[in-house]
């Protein structure tokens, strides 16, 4: 094992006194097949797993056969969120606070969760019951984010959530730009739900309506009008909104794009469900309470004569592994716990599984095919078609043995994907039924691919032959590991190269097929994803890595082409100073002006400095704070003083001011200090402040915010008071509606949500 493999095993998957990886995998197979009476199938699964041909998802490896109260399902989707605080009526939808509870319980048991916030009324809409004004979806997303931060703090596994919003929601502009703000929505991936009609409006350069049903705005704009039950809040050029999405993604790598109409049109179960969002990584579009039960075929273990001219896929072995995978995941559905009974019922009714692949990049290397080349794309299509046909035939055989999934209807079952399969596979389904409503997906498989000797993840190419990888430890710190790609190690073994020497200026590999991400074009990524998507009935998690220097025009073309190629979603990553990275190449780099830059020289304090003093109120403190920021001769902040506040808080505020001043005087990056302060979270859950209920996670983060606005001279969100004015809190709990939002206005405590006024 490489050191990182052993670290992953011990830190995430080892249970009690298991002596090696084999013992861990034996425990998993025994647990998953505990209720399966077929001993031969159990032995077949054990062989496929111990040989690393079959790779169960991380939740299964960590939890199966243990006494932990965890789910074996990686990810879920929230029930539909009602536009009300409490659940109203009966059905699959729940109120905001109950949806938050479901997300917390899911996180607690180890599952990630996706939420669509499009059902929540926009900011500025009428709240009829209290005669107040709605805050919009974003402050509620802040609530989810704080919950995830709290639940995550009880363990080392980072919480995973997806937030989506429809492209026609009136708050879509604020949603797109929300994560520009450092420290905001850090526990979310965010994606825009893009419709076919929107893409058509972009193509034709037409106007685009931002609408919400049944609820009018309090202060209508000139473009506001009612259209049947829809209220049009705003009209924008479709191309403006599209460019806003792409420009933000170009600079910040989010939001992603989900083509939601295409997802519903091609969904096997469209006759019984409507999909509105996905799991956190996007590979599983799911209905309310839906679950994704994952595992992957390790493709790099299914190559005969690797790196030779005679290299080929071992289809006999691949057939065996796919059959094992389908049965393995179907068994998992019968032994797992679920966070809620609604999730358990949904999983039982449709018996979704997510059979995927990993190691595709390494497989292509062993076959001597260059990633993205015509030869590679043809091989991928043939391979994925074989996997799809085998999976459906196996599920049909399981239906004959165990019965079809409860909601199976042969006449209603969406035929879109079935029609792509072979006549033999279709006949199996026609004659025997189908055990699983949806079968195929491509998950990112990040940690499990590391655990399986660092094979290339999912359908991604190799990032680098040798990389430095940061791993989050249980105590919140990070440890860096020197990591070698599995395909690279095998290639070096085959060619008698020293893998360490070859990554440090020595002999280079044959770049006709041994390539890394940085050597690939945009089309190499897109065409590979499209080739796989044609044979996947669910969706794909893939990141298209882009060079930092790519122009915006070239970048926007990626998304248009992705739509034209039939993809269900697309995610890109372009390196920028805003985004961190868990991976960086360990190969020698040419020095750049950035890496050559010397540290800031220590600055001496002049006799006099100019600055500003800000009066700031924090909801959890009785007295206001007075923040004085003095600038040096170069215009950058030089020192910080904090006065005021409650007597019990003087100690930490004084210490914070002295430490911050020391860093500023030393010449450290002001942006670094601001980002560190803004990411401090309070045990109280922070506060919602300003007219638009901007979430500030702690008093320390508030200091960072004031410092940011002082430095930039701009305001981060329209409607927030200027730091030069007195900030009015809006986070204390209202005594009438019991919701955070109580603010001090005109000398009285008032609640903008329900209209409460203490002076009335």
C-alpha positions in Angstrom: 0.0 0.0 0.0 1.0 3.6 -0.6 0.9 5.5 2.7 -2.3 7.3 1.7 -4.0 4.0 1.0 -3.2 2.8 4.5 -4.3 6.1 6.0 -7.6 5.9 4.2 -8.1 2.3 5.4 -7.3 3.1 9.0 -9.1 6.4 9.2 -12.3 5.7 7.3 -12.9 2.0 6.7 -11.1 -0.2 9.3 -13.4 -1.6 11.9 -12.1 -2.5 15.4 -9.2 -4.9 15.1 -9.2 -5.7 11.3 -5.6 -6.6 10.5 -5.6 -5.6 6.8 -7.7 -4.4 3.8 -8.7 -7.9 3.0 -10.3 -8.4 6.4 -12.3 -5.2 5.9 -13.6 -6.3 2.5 -14.5 -9.7 3.8 -16.6 -8.1 6.6 -18.4 -6.0 4.0 -19.3 -8.9 1.7 -20.4 -11.1 4.6 -22.7 -8.4 5.8 -24.2 -7.6 2.4 -24.9 -11.3 1.7 -26.1 -12.2 5.2 -29.7 -12.5 3.9 -28.8 -14.0 0.5 -29.2 -17.8 0.7 -27.1 -18.4 -2.5 -23.7 -19.4 -1.2 -22.2 -19.5 -4.7 -23.2 -15.9 -5.3 -21.6 -14.9 -2.0 -18.3 -16.6 -3.0 -18.4 -14.9 -6.4 -18.9 -11.5 -4.7 -16.0 -12.2 -2.3 -13.7 -13.1 -5.2 -14.7 -9.9 -7.2 -14.2 -7.7 -4.1 -10.9 -9.1 -2.8 -9.4 -8.9 -6.3 -10.4 -5.2 -6.3 -12.6 -5.7 -9.5 -15.7 -4.7 -7.6 -15.7 -1.5 -5.5 -18.6 -0.8 -3.1 -19.2 2.8 -2.2 -17.6 4.3 0.9 -20.7 4.2 3.0 -21.0 0.5 2.5 -17.4 -0.2 3.2 -17.5 1.9 6.4 -20.8 0.7 7.8 -21.7 -2.8 6.6 -21.2 -5.5 9.3 -20.6 -3.0 12.0 -22.8 -1.9 14.9 -22.7 1.7 13.9 -26.0 3.5 13.5 -25.3 4.7 9.9 -26.8 4.4 6.5 -25.1 2.4 3.7 -26.6 4.8 1.2 -24.3 7.6 0.1 -26.8 10.3 -0.7 -30.4 11.3 -0.6 -32.7 14.1 -1.8 -34.9 16.1 0.5 -38.6 15.8 0.5 -40.2 18.7 -1.4 -39.9 21.8 0.8 -43.2 23.6 1.4 -43.4 27.4 1.3 -44.2 27.5 5.0 -42.3 27.1 8.3 -44.5 24.1 9.5 -45.7 21.1 7.5 -49.2 21.7 6.1 -51.4 18.8 5.1 -50.4 15.3 4.3 -48.2 14.1 1.5 -44.6 13.9 0.4 -43.8 17.6 1.0 -42.8 19.0 4.4 -42.4 22.5 5.9 -39.1 24.3 6.1 -38.2 23.3 9.6 -39.1 19.6 9.1 -37.1 19.6 5.9 -34.1 21.0 7.9 -34.6 18.2 10.4 -34.6 15.6 7.6 -31.3 17.0 6.3 -29.8 17.0 9.8 -30.8 13.4 10.5 -29.5 12.3 7.1 -26.1 14.1 7.7 -26.0 12.5 11.2 -26.2 9.0 9.7 -23.5 9.7 7.2 -25.6 10.5 4.1 -25.3 13.6 1.9 -28.4 15.3 0.7 -29.7 17.5 -2.1 -32.4 20.2 -1.8 -34.3 22.2 -4.3 -35.2 25.6 -2.9 -37.3 26.7 -5.9 -40.5 26.1 -4.0 -39.7 28.9 -1.5 -41.1 32.4 -2.3 -38.7 35.0 -3.4 -37.3 37.9 -1.4 -39.8 40.8 -1.3 -42.8 38.6 -1.8 -46.0 39.0 0.4 -46.3 36.8 3.4 -50.1 37.0 3.7 -50.5 35.2 7.1 -48.4 37.7 8.9 -48.7 40.7 6.6 -44.9 40.7 6.2 -42.2 40.4 3.6 -40.5 37.1 2.6 -36.7 36.9 3.0 -36.3 34.5 0.0 -34.6 31.1 -0.2 -31.0 32.2 0.4 -31.3 32.9 4.2 -32.8 29.5 4.5 -29.9 28.0 2.7 -27.7 29.7 5.3 -29.7 27.8 7.9 -28.9 24.5 6.2 -25.3 25.5 5.9 -25.0 26.2 9.6 -26.7 23.0 10.4 -24.3 21.0 8.3 -21.3 22.8 9.9 -22.6 21.8 13.3 -23.4 18.1 12.5 -20.1 17.9 10.6 -18.2 19.0 13.7 -19.1 15.7 15.4 -17.0 13.7 13.0 -14.2 13.9 10.5 -16.4 13.4 7.4 -17.2 16.6 5.7 -21.0 17.1 5.2 -22.2 17.1 1.6 -25.2 19.0 0.3 -26.6 20.2 -3.0 -28.7 23.3 -3.4 -30.5 24.0 -6.6 -32.8 26.8 -7.9 -34.7 27.0 -11.1 -33.5 29.4 -13.8 -36.9 31.2 -13.7 -37.0 31.8 -9.9 -37.0 35.6 -9.1 -34.0 35.1 -6.7 -31.8 33.3 -9.3 -29.4 36.2 -9.7 -28.6 36.3 -6.0 -28.3 32.5 -5.9 -25.8 32.5 -8.8 -23.5 35.0 -7.0 -24.0 33.9 -3.4 -20.8 31.9 -3.1 -18.7 34.9 -4.2 -18.9 35.9 -0.6 -16.1 34.0 1.3 -17.5 31.7 4.0 -21.0 31.6 2.6 -22.7 28.3 1.7 -19.4 26.5 2.0 -21.0 23.1 2.8 -23.1 23.3 -0.4 -22.5 22.5 -4.0 -24.8 24.8 -6.0 -26.4 24.2 -9.4 -28.9 26.0 -11.5 -31.8 24.0 -12.9 -31.8 24.9 -16.6 -34.9 24.2 -18.7 -35.1 23.5 -22.5 -37.2 26.7 -22.9 -34.5 28.7 -21.3 -31.8 27.3 -23.6 -34.1 28.1 -26.6 -34.5 31.7 -25.3 -30.7 32.0 -25.0 -30.3 30.7 -28.5 -32.9 33.2 -29.9 -31.8 36.1 -27.7 -35.3 36.4 -26.2 -36.4 37.9 -22.9 -36.8 35.6 -19.9 -39.5 35.9 -17.2 -38.6 35.4 -13.5 -41.8 34.1 -12.0 -43.4 32.6 -8.9 -46.8 31.1 -8.4 -49.7 32.6 -6.4 -47.5 35.0 -4.5 -47.1 38.7 -5.6 -44.3 41.0 -4.6 -44.9 43.6 -1.9 -43.4 46.4 -4.0 -44.0 45.6 -7.7 -41.5 46.8 -10.2 -42.4 48.3 -13.6 -42.0 44.9 -15.3 -44.3 43.1 -12.7 -47.5 41.6 -13.9 -49.8 38.5 -13.4 -50.1 35.7 -15.9 -52.8 33.2 -14.8 -51.5 32.0 -11.5 -47.9 33.1 -12.1 -46.6 36.5 -11.0 -43.8 37.8 -13.2 -41.4 39.6 -10.9 -38.8 40.6 -13.4 -37.9 40.2 -17.1 -34.3 39.7 -18.1 -32.6 39.0 -21.4 -32.0 35.2 -21.4 -28.5 35.7 -22.6 -27.7 38.1 -19.7 -28.8 35.4 -17.2 -26.9 32.7 -19.1 -23.7 34.8 -19.1 -24.2 35.6 -15.4 -24.2 31.8 -14.7 -21.1 31.2 -16.9 -19.2 34.3 -15.8 -19.6 33.3 -12.1 -18.6 29.7 -12.9 -15.6 30.9 -15.0 -14.3 32.9 -12.0 -15.5 30.8 -9.1 -16.2 27.3 -10.5 -19.8 27.4 -9.4 -22.7 27.1 -10.0 -23.0 23.9 -11.9 -25.7 23.5 -14.6 -28.4 20.7 -14.5 -30.5 20.2 -17.6 -33.6 19.3 -15.6 -36.1 18.8 -18.5 -33.8 16.3 -20.2 -33.5 14.4 -16.9 -37.2 14.1 -16.5 -37.8 13.2 -20.2 -35.3 10.3 -20.0 -36.1 9.1 -16.5 -37.2 5.4 -16.5 -39.7 6.2 -13.7 -41.2 9.4 -15.2 -44.7 7.8 -14.9 -44.4 7.8 -11.1 -42.2 10.7 -10.2 -41.0 14.2 -11.0 -37.3 15.0 -10.4 -36.4 18.5 -9.2 -32.8 18.1 -7.9 -29.8 15.8 -7.5 -27.6 14.3 -4.9 -24.6 16.5 -3.9 -22.3 15.4 -6.7 -24.9 15.4 -9.4 -24.7 11.8 -10.6 -28.1 10.8 -9.2 -31.2 12.9 -10.1 -33.7 11.8 -7.5 -37.3 12.3 -6.6 -38.3 13.6 -3.1 -36.8 11.2 -0.4 -34.9 9.4 -3.2 -31.6 7.6 -2.4 -28.5 6.6 -4.4 -27.0 3.2 -3.5 -23.6 3.1 -5.2 -20.8 0.8 -6.3 -18.3 0.7 -9.1 -16.7 -1.7 -11.5 -12.9 -1.1 -11.3 -12.2 -1.1 -15.1 -8.4 -1.0 -14.7 -8.6 -4.6 -13.3 -10.3 -5.8 -16.5 -7.5 -5.5 -19.0 -5.6 -8.4 -20.5 -1.9 -7.9 -21.6 -1.8 -4.3 -20.2 0.5 -1.9 -22.2 1.1 -4.4 -24.9 0.1 -4.1 -28.5 -2.3 -7.0 -27.8 -4.0 -5.3 -24.8 -7.8 -5.8 -24.7 -10.7 -5.8 -22.3 -11.4 -9.0 -20.4 -15.1 -9.2 -21.2 -15.6 -12.5 -19.5 -14.3 -11.1 -16.2 -16.3 -7.8 -16.8 -19.5 -9.8 -17.3 -18.9 -11.5 -13.9 -18.2 -8.3 -12.1 -21.3 -6.5 -13.4 -23.5 -9.4 -12.4 -21.9 -9.3 -9.0 -22.4 -5.6 -8.7 -26.1 -5.6 -9.5 -26.9 -8.3 -7.0 -24.6 -6.8 -4.4 -26.4 -3.4 -4.6 -29.8 -5.0 -4.5 -28.8 -6.9 -1.4 -27.6 -3.7 0.2 -31.1 -2.2 -0.1 -32.4 -5.0 2.1 -29.9 -4.5 5.0 -29.3 -0.8 5.2 -30.8 1.6 7.7 -32.4 4.9 6.5 -32.5 8.2 8.4 -36.3 8.5 7.9 -39.2 6.1 7.2 -40.1 8.1 4.0 -36.6 7.5 2.6 -36.9 3.8 3.4 -40.3 3.6 1.7 -39.1 5.4 -1.4 -36.1 3.1 -1.7 -38.3 0.0 -1.3 -40.9 1.1 -3.9 -38.4 1.7 -6.7 -35.2 -0.2 -5.6 -32.9 2.3 -7.4 -29.2 1.3 -7.6 -26.2 3.1 -9.0 -23.9 0.7 -10.7 -20.9 2.7 -12.0 -17.3 2.5 -13.1 -14.0 3.7 -11.9 -10.5 3.5 -13.3 -11.5 4.4 -16.8 -8.5 6.6 -17.3 -6.1 3.9 -16.2 -7.9 1.3 -18.3 -7.4 3.5 -21.4 -3.7 3.8 -20.6 -3.3 0.0 -20.3 -5.2 -0.4 -23.7 -2.8 2.2 -25.2 -5.6 4.6 -26.1 -5.3 8.3 -25.6 -8.1 9.7 -23.5 -10.6 11.5 -25.7 -9.2 10.1 -29.0 -11.6 8.5 -31.6 -10.2 5.1 -30.7 -10.8 5.6 -27.0 -14.3 6.9 -27.6 -15.2 3.9 -29.7 -13.8 1.5 -27.0 -15.8 3.4 -24.3 -19.1 3.1 -26.2 -18.6 -0.6 -26.7 -17.6 -1.1 -23.1 -20.5 0.9 -21.6 -23.0 -0.7 -23.9 -21.9 -4.1 -22.7 -22.2 -3.0 -19.1 -25.7 -1.5 -19.6 -27.0 -4.7 -21.4 -25.5 -6.9 -18.7 -26.9 -4.9 -15.9 -30.4 -4.9 -17.2 -30.3 -8.6 -18.0 -29.0 -9.3 -14.5 -31.8 -7.1 -12.9 -34.4 -9.0 -15.0 -33.0 -12.3 -13.7 -33.2 -11.0 -10.2 -36.8 -10.0 -10.9 -37.6 -13.6 -11.9 -35.9 -14.8 -8.7 -37.1 -12.1 -6.2 -39.9 -10.1 -8.0 -39.9 -6.8 -9.8 -39.7 -3.5 -7.8 -43.1 -2.7 -6.4 -43.9 0.2 -8.7 -42.9 -1.6 -11.9 -45.4 -1.3 -14.7 -44.4 -2.9 -18.0 -46.7 -0.7 -20.1 -45.9 2.6 -18.3 -42.1 2.1 -17.8 -40.3 4.8 -19.8 -38.9 3.1 -22.9 -36.4 5.8 -23.8 -33.3 4.0 -22.4 -34.6 0.4 -23.0 -34.8 1.1 -26.7 -31.0 1.6 -26.8 -30.4 -1.8 -25.4 -29.9 -5.1 -27.3 -32.9 -7.1 -28.3 -31.8 -9.8 -25.9 -31.8 -7.4 -22.9 -35.2 -6.0 -23.9 -36.6 -9.4 -24.1 -35.3 -10.3 -20.7 -37.1 -7.3 -19.2 -40.2 -8.0 -21.2 -40.4 -11.6 -20.1 -39.2 -11.3 -16.5 -39.7 -7.8 -15.3 -37.1 -5.6 -13.6 -35.8 -5.7 -10.1 -34.5 -2.2 -10.0 -36.1 1.0 -11.4 -32.9 2.7 -12.3 -29.6 0.9 -12.5 -26.6 2.9 -13.8 -24.7 6.0 -12.8 -21.1 7.4 -12.7 -20.2 8.6 -9.2 -16.9 10.5 -8.4 -15.5 7.6 -6.3 -12.8 9.8 -4.9 -12.0 8.1 -1.6 -12.8 4.6 -2.6 -10.5 5.0 -5.7 -7.7 6.0 -3.4 -8.5 3.0 -1.2 -8.3 0.8 -4.3 -4.6 1.8 -4.8 -5.3 5.3 -6.2 -6.9 4.3 -9.5 -8.1 7.1 -11.7 -11.5 8.3 -10.2 -14.7 7.5 -12.1 -14.3 8.4 -15.7 -11.8 11.1 -15.0 -8.3 11.1 -16.7 -5.3 10.9 -14.4 -4.7 14.2 -12.7 -0.9 13.8 -12.4 1.5 10.9 -12.2 2.7 12.1 -8.8 0.6 14.5 -6.7 0.5 16.1 -3.3 -2.9 15.4 -1.7 -4.3 17.0 1.4 -6.5 14.9 3.6 -8.8 16.2 6.4 -8.0 14.5 9.7 -10.4 13.8 12.6 -9.1 16.8 14.6 -9.9 19.2 11.8 -6.3 19.6 10.6 -5.0 18.5 7.2 -2.1 16.2 6.3 -0.3 16.1 3.0 0.5 12.9 1.2 2.8 12.1 -1.7 0.6 10.1 -4.0 1.3 8.1 -7.2 -1.3 7.2 -9.8 -2.0 3.5 -10.1 -1.7 3.5 -13.9 1.6 5.3 -13.7 3.0 2.8 -11.2 1.9 -0.1 -13.4 3.4 1.6 -16.5 6.7 2.1 -14.7 6.7 -1.5 -13.6 6.1 -2.6 -17.1 8.8 -0.4 -18.6 11.3 -0.8 -15.8 11.2 3.0 -15.0 11.7 4.4 -11.5 8.3 6.2 -10.8 10.0 8.7 -8.6 12.8 9.5 -11.0 10.5 9.7 -14.0 8.4 12.4 -12.3 11.4 14.6 -11.5 12.8 15.3 -14.9 13.8 11.8 -15.9 12.5 9.7 -18.9 9.0 10.7 -20.0 6.2 8.2 -20.7 4.8 7.5 -24.2 2.5 10.5 -24.6 0.6 8.8 -27.4 -1.5 7.2 -24.6 0.0 8.1 -21.2 -1.5 11.6 -20.7 -2.7 13.6 -17.7 -5.5 16.2 -17.4 -3.3 19.1 -18.4 -2.5 17.5 -21.8 -6.2 17.2 -22.8 -8.5 19.5 -24.7 -12.0 20.5 -23.8 -13.4 18.2 -26.4 -11.5 15.3 -24.9 -13.5 15.7 -21.7 -16.9 16.5 -23.3 -16.8 13.8 -25.8 -15.8 11.2 -23.2 -18.6 12.2 -20.9 -21.1 12.1 -23.8 -20.0 8.6 -24.9 -20.5 7.4 -21.3 -23.9 9.2 -20.9 -25.4 7.5 -23.8 -25.3 4.2 -21.9 -26.1 5.5 -18.4 -29.8 5.7 -17.4 -29.1 8.1 -14.5 -26.4 10.7 -14.8 -22.7 11.4 -14.4 -20.4 13.2 -11.9 -17.5 14.5 -13.9 -15.4 17.7 -13.6 -14.1 19.2 -16.8 -10.7 20.7 -15.8 -9.9 23.8 -17.7 -6.7 25.8 -18.0 -6.5 29.1 -16.1 -5.7 31.0 -19.2 -8.8 29.9 -21.2 -10.8 32.8 -22.6 -14.4 33.4 -21.4 -15.6 32.9 -25.0 -14.0 29.5 -25.2 -15.3 28.7 -21.7 -19.0 29.5 -22.5 -18.8 27.3 -25.6 -18.2 24.3 -23.2 -21.7 24.6 -21.8 -23.4 25.1 -25.2 -21.7 22.0 -26.6 -22.5 20.0 -23.5 -26.2 20.7 -24.0 -26.0 19.9 -27.7 -24.2 16.6 -27.0 -27.1 15.4 -24.8 -25.5 15.7 -21.4 -27.7 16.0 -18.3 -25.4 18.3 -16.5 -22.0 19.8 -16.6 -19.4 20.9 -14.0 -16.2 22.7 -14.8 -13.1 23.7 -12.8 -10.8 26.5 -13.7 -7.9 27.2 -11.3 -8.2 30.6 -9.7 -7.0 32.3 -6.5 -10.6 32.0 -5.1 -10.6 28.2 -5.0 -8.4 26.0 -3.0 -7.4 22.5 -4.0 -6.9 19.1 -2.4 -4.6 18.0 -5.2 -1.5 19.6 -6.7 1.0 18.2 -9.1 4.3 17.1 -7.5 6.2 17.4 -10.8 8.7 20.2 -11.2 7.0 23.5 -12.1 8.6 26.5 -14.0 8.7 29.5 -11.6 6.0 32.1 -12.2 5.8 35.7 -11.0 3.3 34.4 -8.4 5.7 31.8 -7.0 8.7 34.2 -7.2 7.0 37.0 -5.3 8.8 37.9 -2.1 6.8 38.2 1.1 5.6 41.7 2.0 8.3 43.7 3.8 7.6 44.5 7.4 6.1 47.9 7.7 7.1 50.5 10.3 4.4 52.6 11.9 4.4 56.3 11.1 3.6 58.8 13.9 0.2 59.5 12.5 -2.3 57.3 10.5 -5.7 58.0 9.1 -8.6 55.6 9.4 -12.3 55.1 10.1 -14.3 54.0 13.1 -17.4 51.9 12.6 -20.2 51.4 15.0 -21.4 47.8 14.8 -24.2 46.0 16.7 -24.0 42.3 17.2 -27.4 40.7 18.2 -25.9 38.6 21.0 -24.2 41.5 22.7 -26.0 44.2 24.7 -23.6 47.0 23.7 -22.3 48.1 20.3 -18.8 47.5 19.2 -16.6 50.3 17.8 -14.1 49.1 15.2 -11.3 51.5 14.3 -9.2 50.6 11.2 -6.2 52.7 10.4 -4.6 52.5 7.0 -0.8 52.7 6.3 0.8 55.1 3.8 0.3 52.5 1.0 -3.5 52.5 1.6 -3.7 49.0 3.0 -5.0 48.4 6.6 -2.2 48.7 9.1 -3.9 48.1 12.5 -7.3 47.3 14.1 -8.8 48.4 17.4 -12.0 47.0 18.9 -13.7 48.8 21.8 -17.1 48.5 23.4 -19.2 45.3 23.6 -20.1 43.6 26.8 -17.6 43.4 29.7 -17.2 39.6 29.3 -16.2 40.0 25.7 -13.4 42.5 26.1 -10.8 39.8 26.6 -11.3 38.0 23.2 -12.0 41.3 21.3 -8.8 42.8 22.6 -6.8 39.7 21.8 -8.4 39.6 18.3 -7.5 43.2 17.6 -3.8 42.8 18.8 -3.3 39.6 16.7 -4.9 41.1 13.6 -2.8 44.2 14.0 0.3 42.2 14.3 -0.5 40.3 11.1 -1.3 43.6 9.3 1.8 45.3 10.4 4.0 42.3 9.4 2.7 42.8 5.9 0.7 39.6 5.6 -2.1 39.4 3.0 -5.2 41.3 4.1 -7.3 38.9 2.1 -5.9 35.9 4.0 -6.8 37.5 7.4 -10.3 38.5 6.2 -11.1 35.0 4.9 -9.9 33.4 8.1 -12.0 35.7 10.2 -15.1 35.2 8.0 -15.0 31.5 8.4 -15.2 31.4 12.2 -18.5 29.9 13.3 -20.2 30.6 16.6 -21.9 27.9 18.7 -25.0 30.2 18.8 -25.5 29.7 15.1 -24.5 33.2 14.1 -27.1 35.9 13.1 -29.1 37.1 10.2 -28.4 40.8 9.7 -29.5 43.6 7.4 -32.6 44.1 5.3 -32.1 40.9 3.3 -31.2 38.8 6.3 -27.5 38.2 5.4 -26.1 35.4 7.5 -23.0 36.3 9.6 -21.7 33.1 11.4 -20.1 34.9 14.4 -19.0 38.2 15.9 -15.5 37.4 14.8 -16.8 36.9 11.2 -18.6 40.3 11.5 -15.2 41.9 12.2 -13.9 40.2 9.0 -16.8 41.6 7.1 -16.2 45.1 8.3 -12.5 44.8 7.4 -13.5 43.5 3.9 -15.8 46.4 3.2 -13.3 48.9 4.5 -10.7 47.4 2.2 -12.8 47.1 -0.9 -15.0 50.2 -0.5 -17.9 48.2 -1.8 -20.9 46.4 -0.2 -21.2 42.7 -0.6 -25.0 42.5 -1.0 -27.6 45.1 -2.1 -29.8 46.2 0.7 -27.2 45.8 3.5 -26.5 48.9 5.6 -23.1 50.5 4.9 -20.5 49.7 7.6 -20.3 53.5 8.2 -23.8 53.4 9.5 -25.1 51.5 12.5 -25.8 47.9 11.5 -29.3 46.8 12.6 -29.5 43.2 13.7 -32.3 40.9 12.5 -31.5 37.6 14.1 -33.1 37.7 17.6 -36.0 35.3 17.9 -39.4 37.0 17.5 -41.7 36.4 20.5 -44.7 36.1 18.2 -43.6 33.8 15.4 -40.6 32.3 17.2 -38.4 32.8 14.1 -35.0 34.7 13.9 -35.7 38.1 12.5 -36.3 40.6 15.3 -34.6 43.9 14.4 -34.3 47.3 16.2 -35.9 49.9 14.0 -37.0 53.4 14.8 -36.3 52.6 18.5 -38.6 49.6 18.6 -38.1 45.8 18.3 -39.9 44.8 15.1 -40.2 41.5 13.1 -40.3 41.9 9.3 -41.6 38.3 9.0 -44.9 38.5 11.0 -45.2 42.2 11.6 -44.7 42.1 15.4 -43.8 45.6 16.9 -43.0 45.8 20.6 -44.1 49.4 20.7 -47.6 48.6 19.4 
